Amino acid sequence: MKFVQLGRTGLSVSEICLGSMTWGSQNTEAEGHAQLDMAVAAGVNFIDTAEMYPTNPVRTETVGGTEKIIGTWLAKRAKRDDLVIATKITGAGNPHIRDGAPITGANLQSCCEDSLRRLQTDVIDIYQLHWPNRGSYHFRKMWGYDASGQDRAETLAHMHEVLEAAARLIEAGKIRHLALSNETAWGVAQWLRLAEEHGLPRVASVQNEYSLLCRLWDTDMAELSMNEEIPLLSYSPLAAGLLTGKYAGDVTPEGSRRAQSPDLGGRITPYVFEAVSAYLGIAQHHGLDPVQMALAWQRTRPFPVIPIVGATSAKQLRNVLGAVEVSLPPEVLAEIDAAHRAHPLPF
Protein backbone atom coordinates (compact mmCIF):
# COMPACT_ATOMS: atom_id res chain seq x y z
CA MET A 1 0.00 0.00 0.00
CA LYS A 2 1.45 3.35 -1.04
CA PHE A 3 0.85 6.60 0.76
CA VAL A 4 0.13 10.00 -0.78
CA GLN A 5 -0.04 13.55 0.50
CA LEU A 6 -3.60 14.80 0.90
CA GLY A 7 -3.42 18.12 -0.89
CA ARG A 8 -1.90 20.81 1.31
CA THR A 9 -3.00 19.28 4.61
CA GLY A 10 0.32 17.67 5.50
CA LEU A 11 -1.55 14.39 6.08
CA SER A 12 -0.17 11.21 4.53
CA VAL A 13 -2.97 8.84 3.56
CA SER A 14 -3.20 5.41 1.95
CA GLU A 15 -3.88 5.31 -1.78
CA ILE A 16 -7.22 3.65 -0.98
CA CYS A 17 -9.76 4.96 1.52
CA LEU A 18 -12.09 2.53 3.30
CA GLY A 19 -15.76 3.43 2.95
CA SER A 20 -18.33 2.37 5.52
CA MET A 21 -21.84 3.32 4.45
CA THR A 22 -23.29 -0.21 4.68
CA TRP A 23 -22.20 -0.85 8.27
CA GLY A 24 -25.33 -1.00 10.36
CA SER A 25 -27.67 -1.94 7.50
CA GLN A 26 -26.16 -4.53 5.13
CA ASN A 27 -23.32 -5.24 7.58
CA THR A 28 -23.29 -5.93 11.30
CA GLU A 29 -21.03 -4.23 13.82
CA ALA A 30 -18.82 -7.33 13.92
CA GLU A 31 -18.50 -7.31 10.13
CA GLY A 32 -17.63 -3.62 10.16
CA HIS A 33 -14.91 -4.27 12.75
CA ALA A 34 -13.57 -7.18 10.69
CA GLN A 35 -13.37 -4.97 7.60
CA LEU A 36 -11.51 -2.30 9.54
CA ASP A 37 -9.06 -4.90 10.86
CA MET A 38 -8.47 -6.32 7.37
CA ALA A 39 -7.99 -2.93 5.75
CA VAL A 40 -5.61 -1.64 8.41
CA ALA A 41 -3.60 -4.88 8.23
CA ALA A 42 -3.24 -4.24 4.48
CA GLY A 43 -1.90 -0.73 5.12
CA VAL A 44 -5.05 1.40 4.86
CA ASN A 45 -5.02 4.35 7.26
CA PHE A 46 -7.85 6.42 5.73
CA ILE A 47 -11.48 5.81 6.78
CA ASP A 48 -14.55 7.65 5.49
CA THR A 49 -18.00 7.81 7.06
CA ALA A 50 -20.90 10.25 7.57
CA GLU A 51 -23.49 11.13 10.18
CA MET A 52 -26.30 9.92 7.89
CA TYR A 53 -24.81 6.43 7.45
CA PRO A 54 -25.78 3.62 7.15
CA THR A 55 -27.59 3.96 3.84
CA ASN A 56 -29.75 1.65 1.70
CA PRO A 57 -31.93 3.17 2.98
CA VAL A 58 -31.27 6.11 5.31
CA ARG A 59 -33.64 5.83 8.28
CA THR A 60 -34.16 8.12 11.25
CA GLU A 61 -33.52 5.29 13.70
CA THR A 62 -30.16 4.36 12.14
CA VAL A 63 -28.66 7.84 11.66
CA GLY A 64 -25.17 7.87 13.16
CA GLY A 65 -25.05 4.08 13.38
CA THR A 66 -21.95 3.67 11.23
CA GLU A 67 -20.02 6.25 13.23
CA LYS A 68 -20.93 4.30 16.38
CA ILE A 69 -19.54 1.09 14.84
CA ILE A 70 -16.27 2.85 14.04
CA GLY A 71 -16.29 4.32 17.54
CA THR A 72 -16.53 0.96 19.28
CA TRP A 73 -13.68 -0.30 17.09
CA LEU A 74 -11.55 2.75 17.91
CA ALA A 75 -12.24 2.28 21.61
CA LYS A 76 -10.55 -1.14 21.44
CA ARG A 77 -7.43 0.14 19.62
CA ALA A 78 -4.30 1.41 21.33
CA LYS A 79 -3.48 3.72 18.40
CA ARG A 80 -5.70 6.47 16.99
CA ASP A 81 -3.00 8.82 15.72
CA ASP A 82 -1.96 6.48 12.89
CA LEU A 83 -5.41 6.85 11.27
CA VAL A 84 -7.03 9.60 9.22
CA ILE A 85 -10.78 9.68 9.84
CA ALA A 86 -13.18 11.63 7.64
CA THR A 87 -16.87 12.14 8.30
CA LYS A 88 -19.60 14.43 7.00
CA ILE A 89 -22.36 16.74 8.17
CA THR A 90 -25.54 16.11 6.16
CA GLY A 91 -26.67 18.73 3.66
CA ALA A 92 -30.08 20.35 3.44
CA GLY A 93 -33.23 18.45 2.59
CA ASN A 94 -32.86 15.04 4.23
CA PRO A 95 -35.98 14.60 6.39
CA HIS A 96 -34.32 12.00 8.62
CA ILE A 97 -31.65 14.42 9.86
CA ARG A 98 -32.45 17.71 11.61
CA ASP A 99 -35.83 17.59 9.82
CA GLY A 100 -34.03 18.54 6.61
CA ALA A 101 -32.47 21.71 8.02
CA PRO A 102 -29.57 23.19 6.04
CA ILE A 103 -25.96 23.36 7.14
CA THR A 104 -25.24 26.41 9.29
CA GLY A 105 -22.33 27.55 11.39
CA ALA A 106 -24.27 26.62 14.53
CA ASN A 107 -25.11 23.08 13.48
CA LEU A 108 -21.59 22.55 12.14
CA GLN A 109 -20.55 22.90 15.78
CA SER A 110 -23.32 20.74 17.25
CA CYS A 111 -23.11 18.01 14.60
CA CYS A 112 -19.34 17.85 14.98
CA GLU A 113 -19.80 17.27 18.71
CA ASP A 114 -22.30 14.50 18.00
CA SER A 115 -19.93 12.80 15.53
CA LEU A 116 -17.02 13.04 17.96
CA ARG A 117 -19.11 11.36 20.64
CA ARG A 118 -20.26 8.55 18.34
CA LEU A 119 -16.76 8.02 16.96
CA GLN A 120 -15.30 8.02 20.47
CA THR A 121 -12.45 10.27 19.39
CA ASP A 122 -11.20 13.74 20.30
CA VAL A 123 -10.68 14.98 16.75
CA ILE A 124 -12.04 14.52 13.23
CA ASP A 125 -9.26 14.77 10.66
CA ILE A 126 -11.43 15.70 7.65
CA TYR A 127 -14.88 17.18 8.31
CA GLN A 128 -16.87 17.31 5.06
CA LEU A 129 -20.07 19.08 4.01
CA HIS A 130 -22.02 16.17 2.48
CA TRP A 131 -23.66 18.36 -0.17
CA PRO A 132 -24.18 22.10 -0.57
CA ASN A 133 -27.31 23.82 0.75
CA ARG A 134 -27.97 25.33 -2.67
CA GLY A 135 -28.05 21.88 -4.31
CA SER A 136 -25.83 20.49 -7.04
CA TYR A 137 -25.88 18.37 -10.19
CA HIS A 138 -24.83 15.18 -8.41
CA PHE A 139 -26.98 12.14 -7.61
CA ARG A 140 -28.33 12.13 -11.21
CA LYS A 141 -29.71 15.69 -10.80
CA MET A 142 -27.67 16.99 -13.73
CA TRP A 143 -30.49 16.29 -16.19
CA GLY A 144 -32.62 19.05 -14.71
CA TYR A 145 -29.91 21.14 -13.07
CA ASP A 146 -30.84 24.82 -12.97
CA ALA A 147 -28.74 27.31 -11.01
CA SER A 148 -30.81 30.33 -12.05
CA GLY A 149 -32.68 30.44 -8.74
CA GLN A 150 -29.58 30.59 -6.58
CA ASP A 151 -28.99 33.71 -4.48
CA ARG A 152 -25.29 34.49 -4.84
CA ALA A 153 -25.08 36.83 -1.87
CA GLU A 154 -26.89 34.37 0.38
CA THR A 155 -24.63 31.52 -0.74
CA LEU A 156 -21.45 33.50 -0.10
CA ALA A 157 -22.67 34.65 3.31
CA HIS A 158 -23.41 31.03 4.21
CA MET A 159 -19.95 29.93 3.09
CA HIS A 160 -18.32 32.67 5.17
CA GLU A 161 -20.35 31.68 8.22
CA VAL A 162 -19.39 28.02 7.88
CA LEU A 163 -15.71 28.84 7.37
CA GLU A 164 -15.75 30.93 10.54
CA ALA A 165 -17.38 28.04 12.44
CA ALA A 166 -14.78 25.64 11.04
CA ALA A 167 -12.02 27.99 12.20
CA ARG A 168 -13.40 27.83 15.74
CA LEU A 169 -13.55 24.02 15.61
CA ILE A 170 -9.96 23.86 14.36
CA GLU A 171 -8.83 26.28 17.06
CA ALA A 172 -10.57 24.08 19.66
CA GLY A 173 -8.78 21.00 18.30
CA LYS A 174 -12.03 19.25 17.32
CA ILE A 175 -11.38 19.07 13.59
CA ARG A 176 -8.19 19.35 11.59
CA HIS A 177 -9.53 20.27 8.16
CA LEU A 178 -12.79 21.27 6.48
CA ALA A 179 -13.67 19.61 3.17
CA LEU A 180 -16.46 19.41 0.61
CA SER A 181 -18.55 16.77 -1.13
CA ASN A 182 -20.86 16.81 -4.15
CA GLU A 183 -19.58 20.27 -5.05
CA THR A 184 -19.18 22.16 -8.31
CA ALA A 185 -16.19 24.03 -9.73
CA TRP A 186 -17.80 27.39 -8.98
CA GLY A 187 -18.61 26.32 -5.45
CA VAL A 188 -15.10 25.10 -4.66
CA ALA A 189 -13.61 28.26 -6.16
CA GLN A 190 -15.75 30.42 -3.87
CA TRP A 191 -14.83 28.43 -0.76
CA LEU A 192 -11.17 28.87 -1.66
CA ARG A 193 -11.51 32.57 -2.46
CA LEU A 194 -13.31 33.41 0.78
CA ALA A 195 -10.81 31.45 2.83
CA GLU A 196 -7.90 33.29 1.24
CA GLU A 197 -9.49 36.73 1.51
CA HIS A 198 -10.49 36.36 5.17
CA GLY A 199 -7.71 34.17 6.54
CA LEU A 200 -10.08 31.26 7.15
CA PRO A 201 -9.55 27.48 6.75
CA ARG A 202 -8.80 26.28 3.24
CA VAL A 203 -10.89 23.30 2.13
CA ALA A 204 -8.77 20.17 1.98
CA SER A 205 -10.49 17.93 -0.59
CA VAL A 206 -13.68 17.27 -2.51
CA GLN A 207 -15.56 13.97 -2.37
CA ASN A 208 -17.51 13.52 -5.61
CA GLU A 209 -18.67 10.49 -7.57
CA TYR A 210 -16.11 9.22 -10.07
CA SER A 211 -15.76 5.96 -11.95
CA LEU A 212 -15.33 4.54 -15.45
CA LEU A 213 -19.07 5.16 -15.85
CA CYS A 214 -19.25 8.61 -14.21
CA ARG A 215 -16.57 11.03 -15.34
CA LEU A 216 -18.02 14.46 -14.58
CA TRP A 217 -14.79 15.41 -12.77
CA ASP A 218 -12.64 15.16 -15.90
CA THR A 219 -12.97 18.74 -17.16
CA ASP A 220 -13.48 21.85 -15.00
CA MET A 221 -13.08 20.02 -11.69
CA ALA A 222 -9.88 18.35 -12.87
CA GLU A 223 -8.42 21.73 -13.84
CA LEU A 224 -9.36 23.19 -10.47
CA SER A 225 -7.97 20.12 -8.69
CA MET A 226 -4.56 20.44 -10.30
CA ASN A 227 -4.16 24.19 -10.00
CA GLU A 228 -5.42 24.42 -6.42
CA GLU A 229 -4.03 21.12 -5.08
CA ILE A 230 -7.48 19.86 -4.14
CA PRO A 231 -7.56 16.04 -4.32
CA LEU A 232 -10.63 14.10 -5.37
CA LEU A 233 -11.93 11.51 -2.92
CA SER A 234 -13.91 9.44 -5.39
CA TYR A 235 -17.02 7.74 -4.12
CA SER A 236 -18.75 4.88 -5.96
CA PRO A 237 -15.56 4.04 -7.91
CA LEU A 238 -17.24 0.76 -8.91
CA ALA A 239 -20.47 2.56 -9.87
CA ALA A 240 -22.46 1.03 -7.01
CA GLY A 241 -21.31 -2.44 -8.04
CA LEU A 242 -22.09 -2.19 -11.76
CA LEU A 243 -18.41 -2.46 -12.67
CA THR A 244 -18.05 -5.71 -10.72
CA GLY A 245 -20.22 -7.44 -13.30
CA LYS A 246 -22.61 -8.83 -10.69
CA TYR A 247 -25.58 -7.04 -12.25
CA ALA A 248 -24.67 -7.94 -15.84
CA GLY A 249 -27.71 -9.20 -17.70
CA ASP A 250 -29.88 -6.90 -15.57
CA VAL A 251 -29.99 -9.33 -12.64
CA THR A 252 -30.34 -8.52 -8.94
CA PRO A 253 -28.39 -10.88 -6.67
CA GLU A 254 -29.91 -11.55 -3.27
CA GLY A 255 -28.42 -9.36 -0.54
CA SER A 256 -26.87 -6.94 -3.03
CA ARG A 257 -27.20 -3.16 -2.96
CA ARG A 258 -29.62 -3.38 -5.87
CA ALA A 259 -31.94 -5.52 -3.76
CA GLN A 260 -32.27 -2.47 -1.51
CA SER A 261 -32.20 0.16 -4.28
CA PRO A 262 -33.54 -1.33 -7.56
CA ASP A 263 -32.34 1.52 -9.80
CA LEU A 264 -29.04 1.96 -7.90
CA GLY A 265 -29.70 5.63 -7.32
CA GLY A 266 -30.64 6.30 -10.93
CA ARG A 267 -27.69 4.40 -12.40
CA ILE A 268 -29.83 1.74 -14.11
CA THR A 269 -30.66 3.18 -17.53
CA PRO A 270 -31.26 1.77 -21.03
CA TYR A 271 -27.60 2.49 -21.83
CA VAL A 272 -25.69 1.35 -18.78
CA PHE A 273 -25.35 -2.38 -19.41
CA GLU A 274 -23.86 -1.83 -22.86
CA ALA A 275 -21.21 0.37 -21.25
CA VAL A 276 -20.63 -2.15 -18.45
CA SER A 277 -20.23 -4.90 -21.04
CA ALA A 278 -17.53 -2.89 -22.81
CA TYR A 279 -15.44 -2.55 -19.65
CA LEU A 280 -15.99 -6.14 -18.58
CA GLY A 281 -14.86 -7.20 -22.06
CA ILE A 282 -11.62 -5.22 -21.74
CA ALA A 283 -10.88 -6.85 -18.39
CA GLN A 284 -11.60 -10.33 -19.71
CA HIS A 285 -9.53 -9.81 -22.86
CA HIS A 286 -6.48 -8.85 -20.79
CA GLY A 287 -6.97 -11.35 -17.96
CA LEU A 288 -7.78 -8.67 -15.40
CA ASP A 289 -10.25 -8.70 -12.55
CA PRO A 290 -12.80 -5.98 -13.50
CA VAL A 291 -12.91 -4.58 -9.96
CA GLN A 292 -9.16 -4.26 -9.79
CA MET A 293 -9.01 -2.78 -13.29
CA ALA A 294 -11.57 -0.11 -12.42
CA LEU A 295 -9.67 0.88 -9.28
CA ALA A 296 -6.20 0.69 -10.85
CA TRP A 297 -7.45 2.98 -13.63
CA GLN A 298 -8.11 5.72 -11.08
CA ARG A 299 -4.41 5.80 -10.20
CA THR A 300 -3.61 6.65 -13.83
CA ARG A 301 -5.59 9.89 -13.86
CA PRO A 302 -3.71 13.18 -14.39
CA PHE A 303 -5.00 14.67 -11.13
CA PRO A 304 -4.85 13.50 -7.49
CA VAL A 305 -7.56 10.94 -6.74
CA ILE A 306 -8.13 8.52 -3.88
CA PRO A 307 -10.95 6.02 -4.38
CA ILE A 308 -13.24 5.28 -1.45
CA VAL A 309 -13.98 1.57 -1.54
CA GLY A 310 -16.77 -0.25 0.23
CA ALA A 311 -17.59 -3.93 0.55
CA THR A 312 -20.29 -6.08 2.06
CA SER A 313 -18.09 -9.16 2.52
CA ALA A 314 -14.53 -9.98 3.48
CA LYS A 315 -14.05 -11.64 0.10
CA GLN A 316 -15.04 -8.46 -1.73
CA LEU A 317 -12.78 -6.31 0.43
CA ARG A 318 -9.81 -8.64 -0.06
CA ASN A 319 -10.25 -8.35 -3.83
CA VAL A 320 -10.57 -4.57 -3.66
CA LEU A 321 -7.39 -4.22 -1.61
CA GLY A 322 -5.55 -6.31 -4.20
CA ALA A 323 -6.06 -3.53 -6.74
CA VAL A 324 -3.01 -1.70 -5.38
CA GLU A 325 -0.83 -4.42 -6.93
CA VAL A 326 -2.28 -3.92 -10.42
CA SER A 327 -0.77 -1.64 -13.07
CA LEU A 328 -2.53 -1.13 -16.38
CA PRO A 329 -0.46 -1.28 -19.58
CA PRO A 330 -0.91 1.32 -22.35
CA GLU A 331 -3.04 -0.98 -24.51
CA VAL A 332 -5.59 -1.42 -21.70
CA LEU A 333 -5.74 2.34 -21.12
CA ALA A 334 -6.25 2.89 -24.86
CA GLU A 335 -9.17 0.46 -24.90
CA ILE A 336 -10.68 2.11 -21.83
CA ASP A 337 -10.42 5.47 -23.57
CA ALA A 338 -12.17 4.07 -26.65
CA ALA A 339 -14.94 2.58 -24.49
CA HIS A 340 -15.45 5.92 -22.77
CA ARG A 341 -15.80 7.70 -26.10
CA ALA A 342 -18.34 5.12 -27.21
CA HIS A 343 -20.30 5.28 -23.93
CA PRO A 344 -19.60 8.74 -22.49
CA LEU A 345 -22.54 9.22 -20.12
CA PRO A 346 -24.43 5.97 -19.53
CA PHE A 347 -26.34 7.30 -16.49
C-alpha positions in Angstrom: 0.0 0.0 0.0 1.5 3.3 -1.0 0.8 6.6 0.8 0.1 10.0 -0.8 0.0 13.5 0.5 -3.6 14.8 0.9 -3.4 18.1 -0.9 -1.9 20.8 1.3 -3.0 19.3 4.6 0.3 17.7 5.5 -1.6 14.4 6.1 -0.2 11.2 4.5 -3.0 8.8 3.6 -3.2 5.4 1.9 -3.9 5.3 -1.8 -7.2 3.7 -1.0 -9.8 5.0 1.5 -12.1 2.5 3.3 -15.8 3.4 2.9 -18.3 2.4 5.5 -21.8 3.3 4.4 -23.3 -0.2 4.7 -22.2 -0.8 8.3 -25.3 -1.0 10.4 -27.7 -1.9 7.5 -26.2 -4.5 5.1 -23.3 -5.2 7.6 -23.3 -5.9 11.3 -21.0 -4.2 13.8 -18.8 -7.3 13.9 -18.5 -7.3 10.1 -17.6 -3.6 10.2 -14.9 -4.3 12.7 -13.6 -7.2 10.7 -13.4 -5.0 7.6 -11.5 -2.3 9.5 -9.1 -4.9 10.9 -8.5 -6.3 7.4 -8.0 -2.9 5.8 -5.6 -1.6 8.4 -3.6 -4.9 8.2 -3.2 -4.2 4.5 -1.9 -0.7 5.1 -5.1 1.4 4.9 -5.0 4.4 7.3 -7.8 6.4 5.7 -11.5 5.8 6.8 -14.6 7.6 5.5 -18.0 7.8 7.1 -20.9 10.2 7.6 -23.5 11.1 10.2 -26.3 9.9 7.9 -24.8 6.4 7.4 -25.8 3.6 7.2 -27.6 4.0 3.8 -29.8 1.6 1.7 -31.9 3.2 3.0 -31.3 6.1 5.3 -33.6 5.8 8.3 -34.2 8.1 11.3 -33.5 5.3 13.7 -30.2 4.4 12.1 -28.7 7.8 11.7 -25.2 7.9 13.2 -25.0 4.1 13.4 -22.0 3.7 11.2 -20.0 6.3 13.2 -20.9 4.3 16.4 -19.5 1.1 14.8 -16.3 2.8 14.0 -16.3 4.3 17.5 -16.5 1.0 19.3 -13.7 -0.3 17.1 -11.6 2.8 17.9 -12.2 2.3 21.6 -10.5 -1.1 21.4 -7.4 0.1 19.6 -4.3 1.4 21.3 -3.5 3.7 18.4 -5.7 6.5 17.0 -3.0 8.8 15.7 -2.0 6.5 12.9 -5.4 6.8 11.3 -7.0 9.6 9.2 -10.8 9.7 9.8 -13.2 11.6 7.6 -16.9 12.1 8.3 -19.6 14.4 7.0 -22.4 16.7 8.2 -25.5 16.1 6.2 -26.7 18.7 3.7 -30.1 20.4 3.4 -33.2 18.4 2.6 -32.9 15.0 4.2 -36.0 14.6 6.4 -34.3 12.0 8.6 -31.7 14.4 9.9 -32.4 17.7 11.6 -35.8 17.6 9.8 -34.0 18.5 6.6 -32.5 21.7 8.0 -29.6 23.2 6.0 -26.0 23.4 7.1 -25.2 26.4 9.3 -22.3 27.6 11.4 -24.3 26.6 14.5 -25.1 23.1 13.5 -21.6 22.6 12.1 -20.5 22.9 15.8 -23.3 20.7 17.3 -23.1 18.0 14.6 -19.3 17.9 15.0 -19.8 17.3 18.7 -22.3 14.5 18.0 -19.9 12.8 15.5 -17.0 13.0 18.0 -19.1 11.4 20.6 -20.3 8.5 18.3 -16.8 8.0 17.0 -15.3 8.0 20.5 -12.5 10.3 19.4 -11.2 13.7 20.3 -10.7 15.0 16.8 -12.0 14.5 13.2 -9.3 14.8 10.7 -11.4 15.7 7.7 -14.9 17.2 8.3 -16.9 17.3 5.1 -20.1 19.1 4.0 -22.0 16.2 2.5 -23.7 18.4 -0.2 -24.2 22.1 -0.6 -27.3 23.8 0.7 -28.0 25.3 -2.7 -28.1 21.9 -4.3 -25.8 20.5 -7.0 -25.9 18.4 -10.2 -24.8 15.2 -8.4 -27.0 12.1 -7.6 -28.3 12.1 -11.2 -29.7 15.7 -10.8 -27.7 17.0 -13.7 -30.5 16.3 -16.2 -32.6 19.1 -14.7 -29.9 21.1 -13.1 -30.8 24.8 -13.0 -28.7 27.3 -11.0 -30.8 30.3 -12.1 -32.7 30.4 -8.7 -29.6 30.6 -6.6 -29.0 33.7 -4.5 -25.3 34.5 -4.8 -25.1 36.8 -1.9 -26.9 34.4 0.4 -24.6 31.5 -0.7 -21.4 33.5 -0.1 -22.7 34.7 3.3 -23.4 31.0 4.2 -19.9 29.9 3.1 -18.3 32.7 5.2 -20.4 31.7 8.2 -19.4 28.0 7.9 -15.7 28.8 7.4 -15.7 30.9 10.5 -17.4 28.0 12.4 -14.8 25.6 11.0 -12.0 28.0 12.2 -13.4 27.8 15.7 -13.6 24.0 15.6 -10.0 23.9 14.4 -8.8 26.3 17.1 -10.6 24.1 19.7 -8.8 21.0 18.3 -12.0 19.3 17.3 -11.4 19.1 13.6 -8.2 19.3 11.6 -9.5 20.3 8.2 -12.8 21.3 6.5 -13.7 19.6 3.2 -16.5 19.4 0.6 -18.5 16.8 -1.1 -20.9 16.8 -4.2 -19.6 20.3 -5.1 -19.2 22.2 -8.3 -16.2 24.0 -9.7 -17.8 27.4 -9.0 -18.6 26.3 -5.4 -15.1 25.1 -4.7 -13.6 28.3 -6.2 -15.8 30.4 -3.9 -14.8 28.4 -0.8 -11.2 28.9 -1.7 -11.5 32.6 -2.5 -13.3 33.4 0.8 -10.8 31.4 2.8 -7.9 33.3 1.2 -9.5 36.7 1.5 -10.5 36.4 5.2 -7.7 34.2 6.5 -10.1 31.3 7.1 -9.5 27.5 6.7 -8.8 26.3 3.2 -10.9 23.3 2.1 -8.8 20.2 2.0 -10.5 17.9 -0.6 -13.7 17.3 -2.5 -15.6 14.0 -2.4 -17.5 13.5 -5.6 -18.7 10.5 -7.6 -16.1 9.2 -10.1 -15.8 6.0 -11.9 -15.3 4.5 -15.4 -19.1 5.2 -15.8 -19.3 8.6 -14.2 -16.6 11.0 -15.3 -18.0 14.5 -14.6 -14.8 15.4 -12.8 -12.6 15.2 -15.9 -13.0 18.7 -17.2 -13.5 21.8 -15.0 -13.1 20.0 -11.7 -9.9 18.4 -12.9 -8.4 21.7 -13.8 -9.4 23.2 -10.5 -8.0 20.1 -8.7 -4.6 20.4 -10.3 -4.2 24.2 -10.0 -5.4 24.4 -6.4 -4.0 21.1 -5.1 -7.5 19.9 -4.1 -7.6 16.0 -4.3 -10.6 14.1 -5.4 -11.9 11.5 -2.9 -13.9 9.4 -5.4 -17.0 7.7 -4.1 -18.8 4.9 -6.0 -15.6 4.0 -7.9 -17.2 0.8 -8.9 -20.5 2.6 -9.9 -22.5 1.0 -7.0 -21.3 -2.4 -8.0 -22.1 -2.2 -11.8 -18.4 -2.5 -12.7 -18.0 -5.7 -10.7 -20.2 -7.4 -13.3 -22.6 -8.8 -10.7 -25.6 -7.0 -12.2 -24.7 -7.9 -15.8 -27.7 -9.2 -17.7 -29.9 -6.9 -15.6 -30.0 -9.3 -12.6 -30.3 -8.5 -8.9 -28.4 -10.9 -6.7 -29.9 -11.5 -3.3 -28.4 -9.4 -0.5 -26.9 -6.9 -3.0 -27.2 -3.2 -3.0 -29.6 -3.4 -5.9 -31.9 -5.5 -3.8 -32.3 -2.5 -1.5 -32.2 0.2 -4.3 -33.5 -1.3 -7.6 -32.3 1.5 -9.8 -29.0 2.0 -7.9 -29.7 5.6 -7.3 -30.6 6.3 -10.9 -27.7 4.4 -12.4 -29.8 1.7 -14.1 -30.7 3.2 -17.5 -31.3 1.8 -21.0 -27.6 2.5 -21.8 -25.7 1.3 -18.8 -25.4 -2.4 -19.4 -23.9 -1.8 -22.9 -21.2 0.4 -21.2 -20.6 -2.2 -18.4 -20.2 -4.9 -21.0 -17.5 -2.9 -22.8 -15.4 -2.5 -19.7 -16.0 -6.1 -18.6 -14.9 -7.2 -22.1 -11.6 -5.2 -21.7 -10.9 -6.8 -18.4 -11.6 -10.3 -19.7 -9.5 -9.8 -22.9 -6.5 -8.8 -20.8 -7.0 -11.3 -18.0 -7.8 -8.7 -15.4 -10.3 -8.7 -12.6 -12.8 -6.0 -13.5 -12.9 -4.6 -10.0 -9.2 -4.3 -9.8 -9.0 -2.8 -13.3 -11.6 -0.1 -12.4 -9.7 0.9 -9.3 -6.2 0.7 -10.8 -7.5 3.0 -13.6 -8.1 5.7 -11.1 -4.4 5.8 -10.2 -3.6 6.6 -13.8 -5.6 9.9 -13.9 -3.7 13.2 -14.4 -5.0 14.7 -11.1 -4.9 13.5 -7.5 -7.6 10.9 -6.7 -8.1 8.5 -3.9 -11.0 6.0 -4.4 -13.2 5.3 -1.5 -14.0 1.6 -1.5 -16.8 -0.2 0.2 -17.6 -3.9 0.6 -20.3 -6.1 2.1 -18.1 -9.2 2.5 -14.5 -10.0 3.5 -14.1 -11.6 0.1 -15.0 -8.5 -1.7 -12.8 -6.3 0.4 -9.8 -8.6 -0.1 -10.2 -8.4 -3.8 -10.6 -4.6 -3.7 -7.4 -4.2 -1.6 -5.6 -6.3 -4.2 -6.1 -3.5 -6.7 -3.0 -1.7 -5.4 -0.8 -4.4 -6.9 -2.3 -3.9 -10.4 -0.8 -1.6 -13.1 -2.5 -1.1 -16.4 -0.5 -1.3 -19.6 -0.9 1.3 -22.3 -3.0 -1.0 -24.5 -5.6 -1.4 -21.7 -5.7 2.3 -21.1 -6.2 2.9 -24.9 -9.2 0.5 -24.9 -10.7 2.1 -21.8 -10.4 5.5 -23.6 -12.2 4.1 -26.7 -14.9 2.6 -24.5 -15.5 5.9 -22.8 -15.8 7.7 -26.1 -18.3 5.1 -27.2 -20.3 5.3 -23.9 -19.6 8.7 -22.5 -22.5 9.2 -20.1 -24.4 6.0 -19.5 -26.3 7.3 -16.5 
